[in-house]
């Protein structure tokens, strides 16, 4: 079974403990939005870097591996890999968590452009953006399960 949230089963567990609205995605995201700032950061930090160490040593979750492959991140040239590595490091240093984007809704060029552009954001904006992107990832994973 596909995990909807990377290494964060607490989100689904909390949603399951609440009355359902009939919209699983909305119920799950309500749990994320109601979580403490520390829990939200832990959720963000549970995601792998794009084309990062987990991709190289093959420790990505099955869903993440498939999603990164769909954007061609498993087929990077040395120069592209170096660019991803550099941007991942700059992003993590600036914000303290990995860059998150729903890779199934873009491509390598779009991901790199977003990484560069989002480095200019403040931390609060990036946390909100990361959570919104996690929401998109989960929405697509739910659709895959339907």
SVG drawing of the C-alpha trace seen along z (x, -y; Angstrom):
<svg xmlns="http://www.w3.org/2000/svg" viewBox="-19 -37 48 39">
<polyline fill="none" stroke="black" stroke-width="0.4" points="0.0,0.0 1.2,-3.5 1.9,-5.7 0.1,-9.0 2.5,-11.0 6.3,-10.4 7.2,-8.6 4.4,-10.4 1.6,-7.9 0.3,-10.2 -1.5,-12.3 -3.7,-9.4 -4.1,-8.1 -5.4,-11.5 -7.7,-11.8 -9.1,-8.3 -9.9,-9.3 -12.1,-12.2 -15.5,-12.1 -15.2,-12.0 -16.4,-14.9 -16.6,-12.5 -13.6,-14.2 -10.5,-12.2 -8.1,-14.7 -9.7,-17.6 -9.8,-15.6 -6.1,-14.8 -5.1,-18.3 -7.2,-19.6 -5.1,-17.5 -1.9,-18.9 -3.1,-22.5 -4.2,-21.8 -0.8,-20.3 1.6,-22.3 4.4,-24.2 6.9,-21.5 4.8,-18.7 4.4,-20.5 8.2,-21.0 8.7,-17.3 6.3,-16.4 8.2,-18.6 11.6,-17.2 10.3,-13.6 10.4,-14.2 13.5,-13.3 15.6,-15.8 14.9,-15.7 17.7,-13.7 19.4,-13.5 21.1,-10.9 18.0,-8.7 17.7,-8.6 21.3,-7.6 21.4,-4.9 17.8,-3.7 16.2,-4.3 13.3,-6.4 9.9,-5.1 8.3,-3.3 6.0,-6.3 8.8,-8.9 11.0,-6.8 8.1,-6.6 7.3,-10.3 10.9,-11.4 11.3,-9.1 8.2,-10.6 10.0,-13.9 13.2,-12.3 15.1,-12.8 16.4,-9.3 18.0,-10.1 20.1,-13.2 23.3,-14.2 26.3,-14.9 25.7,-18.6 22.0,-18.4 22.8,-16.2 25.4,-18.8 22.8,-21.6 20.2,-19.7 22.8,-19.0 23.9,-22.7 20.3,-24.0 19.3,-21.3 22.2,-22.4 21.4,-26.1 17.7,-25.5 18.3,-23.3 20.9,-25.8 18.4,-28.7 15.3,-27.0 16.4,-24.0 14.3,-21.5 14.2,-19.9 12.7,-21.6 9.3,-20.1 7.4,-20.3 4.8,-17.9 7.1,-16.6 4.3,-14.9 2.9,-18.3 6.2,-19.6 9.5,-18.6 13.2,-18.9 13.4,-22.5 10.3,-23.5 11.7,-22.0 15.0,-23.8 13.3,-27.1 11.1,-26.7 14.1,-25.8 15.9,-29.0 12.8,-31.2 11.7,-29.9 15.2,-30.5 14.1,-34.2 11.1,-33.4 10.9,-33.9 10.7,-30.9 7.0,-31.3 6.1,-31.4 8.2,-28.3 6.6,-26.3 3.1,-27.2 4.3,-26.4 5.8,-23.0 2.6,-22.1 0.5,-23.1 2.9,-20.9 2.5,-18.0 -1.2,-18.4 -0.9,-18.1 1.4,-15.0 -1.2,-13.4 -4.1,-14.3 -2.4,-12.5 -1.6,-9.5 -5.2,-9.3 -6.3,-9.4 -3.9,-6.6 -5.5,-4.5 -9.0,-5.1"/>
</svg>
